[in-house]
Amino acid sequence: MAGLATALAGLGRGLRGGRAGAAYVRATAVALAATVAAQAALLLAAYHLLPWPGDADGVLALVVAILAWIAACAVVLVAAPVLVFFGAQLLLPLWNERIFFAALEPADPALAATLAALPAAPVSRSLRRTAGRFMRWLAALAAAGLLGLVPVAGPLLSAAVGGTATAWVLAWELFDPVLDRIAPDPASERAFLARHRWLLLGAGLPWAALVALPFIGPLLFGLVQAAAAHVAAGPLREPILAAAARRGPIE
């Protein structure tokens, strides 16, 4: 609940961020068109792969087809915006970092200066980590899609698994500008995520719901990235400073 409340408060402050707002507009100018194209492509793939309810032969086949399409539409609505988000991360690996620091500097100048003084991970390592998160997310979505085929409870299970996985991976990715500096190796990154997993998941839930909004979700990428900076300046401030002190500044 603390993560959820802080995430919502961060969204409100992110809306009022001047520099963050400007960075957000520059970074997400083409996100809407990209998401619509991704949703169209995914629905076209579903049309060719799934049975169409109108062609069903019998009541059971009709029920299975309807449930499969409900699950597919839910997954597409969630998947397409996040797919575009990961695409932006892989093609433009520093775009979210600029928004993060533009929002963090006015919110907590001392924390921003501490993080900026730490050596950032090489871009190649950041890309590998983003690609790894992307593959985990795809695996979770595949599992959610299979659950959607379960009669009656399948669509609910599918939405729960897909939504939870998206919230977790999105929060993980949004805090990458911090993890790049305070977690120089996979073991320290896993330890930080494990200690704060419930706060991160709680923060990721409203953010995932926003970016999954049809058509307008991608326009909110910059907003949720700015909100992540406010969560870093709030309940995660002391753990981040402690991890930064253990690593030390650039010499």
SVG drawing of the C-alpha trace seen along z (x, -y; Angstrom):
<svg xmlns="http://www.w3.org/2000/svg" viewBox="-24 -24 64 53">
<polyline fill="none" stroke="black" stroke-width="0.4" points="0.0,0.0 2.9,-2.4 4.2,-1.9 0.7,-2.4 0.2,-5.6 3.6,-7.0 3.2,-6.1 -0.1,-8.0 1.4,-11.0 4.4,-10.9 2.1,-11.0 0.5,-14.2 3.9,-15.9 5.1,-14.6 2.3,-16.5 3.6,-19.7 7.3,-19.1 8.5,-21.7 11.8,-20.2 10.4,-16.7 7.4,-17.8 9.6,-19.2 11.7,-16.0 8.6,-13.9 7.1,-15.7 10.4,-15.3 10.8,-11.6 7.2,-10.4 6.3,-12.2 5.9,-9.1 4.8,-6.7 1.1,-6.8 1.5,-5.9 3.9,-3.1 1.5,-1.6 -1.5,-1.7 0.6,0.1 1.8,2.7 -1.8,3.3 -3.0,3.7 -0.2,6.2 -0.9,8.2 -4.6,8.3 -3.9,9.4 -1.7,12.2 -4.5,13.2 -7.0,13.3 -4.8,15.8 -3.9,17.9 -7.1,18.1 -10.5,19.7 -13.1,17.1 -16.3,17.4 -18.5,17.2 -16.9,20.3 -17.3,22.3 -19.0,25.7 -20.9,26.4 -21.4,24.6 -18.1,25.7 -16.1,24.6 -17.9,21.2 -17.2,20.7 -13.5,21.6 -13.2,19.2 -14.9,16.3 -12.7,16.9 -9.6,17.1 -10.4,13.7 -11.2,12.1 -7.8,13.1 -6.1,12.1 -7.6,8.6 -6.7,8.1 -3.1,9.2 -2.8,7.0 -4.1,3.9 -1.4,4.4 1.3,5.7 1.4,3.2 2.2,0.1 4.9,1.9 6.3,3.4 6.7,-0.2 8.3,-1.2 10.9,1.6 11.5,0.8 12.3,-2.8 14.6,-1.6 16.5,0.7 16.7,-1.9 17.2,-5.0 18.8,-3.6 19.2,-7.0 15.8,-8.6 14.3,-7.6 17.3,-8.6 17.0,-12.2 13.4,-12.3 14.2,-10.7 16.9,-13.2 14.8,-16.2 12.1,-15.2 14.5,-14.2 16.7,-17.4 13.9,-19.8 12.3,-17.1 15.6,-16.2 18.7,-18.0 21.0,-16.2 19.9,-12.8 20.2,-13.8 23.7,-15.0 24.7,-11.9 23.4,-9.6 25.0,-11.8 28.4,-11.5 28.3,-7.7 29.6,-5.9 26.8,-4.7 26.8,-1.2 28.0,-0.9 25.3,-1.3 26.0,2.3 25.2,3.6 22.0,1.5 20.9,2.9 21.5,6.5 19.6,5.9 16.7,4.3 16.7,7.2 16.6,9.7 13.6,8.0 11.9,8.0 12.4,11.7 11.1,12.4 8.0,10.2 7.4,12.1 7.6,15.4 5.1,14.2 2.7,13.0 2.9,16.3 2.0,18.0 -0.9,15.5 -2.1,16.3 -2.1,20.1 -4.0,19.5 -6.6,17.6 -7.6,20.8 -8.7,22.3 -12.5,22.4 -14.4,19.9 -11.5,18.6 -9.0,18.5 -9.5,14.8 -9.3,13.6 -6.1,15.6 -4.6,14.4 -5.3,10.7 -3.9,11.2 -0.7,12.8 -0.2,10.5 -0.9,7.4 1.3,8.3 4.2,9.3 3.8,6.0 3.7,3.9 6.8,5.6 8.9,5.4 7.8,1.8 8.8,0.7 12.1,2.5 12.8,0.8 11.7,-2.7 14.2,-2.5 17.0,-1.5 18.6,-5.0 19.1,-4.3 20.1,-0.6 22.7,-1.5 24.5,-3.5 24.0,-1.8 24.0,1.9 27.2,2.5 26.6,6.2 23.6,8.6 23.9,9.8 23.6,6.4 20.7,5.6 18.8,8.7 19.4,8.0 18.0,4.4 15.0,5.6 14.3,8.4 14.4,6.0 12.0,3.6 9.9,5.9 6.6,5.1 7.0,1.3 8.2,1.6 5.3,3.8 2.8,1.5 4.3,-1.5 4.2,0.4 0.5,1.3 -0.9,-2.1 1.8,-2.9 1.1,0.3 -2.6,-0.5 -1.8,-4.0 0.5,-2.9 -2.0,-0.1 -4.8,-2.6 -5.8,-2.3 -4.4,-4.9 -3.3,-7.4 -1.2,-5.1 2.1,-5.6 1.7,-9.4 2.1,-8.8 5.5,-7.1 7.3,-10.3 4.8,-10.9 5.3,-7.5 9.1,-7.9 8.9,-11.3 6.7,-9.6 9.4,-7.0 11.8,-9.8 9.5,-11.0 9.2,-7.5 13.1,-7.4 13.0,-10.7 10.4,-9.3 10.4,-5.9 13.4,-4.7 15.6,-7.7 17.5,-6.2 18.1,-2.8 19.4,-4.5 21.7,-6.7 23.0,-3.8 23.7,-1.8 25.4,-4.8 27.6,-5.3 28.8,-1.7 29.7,-2.2 31.3,-5.6 31.6,-8.5 33.7,-8.8 37.3,-9.6"/>
</svg>
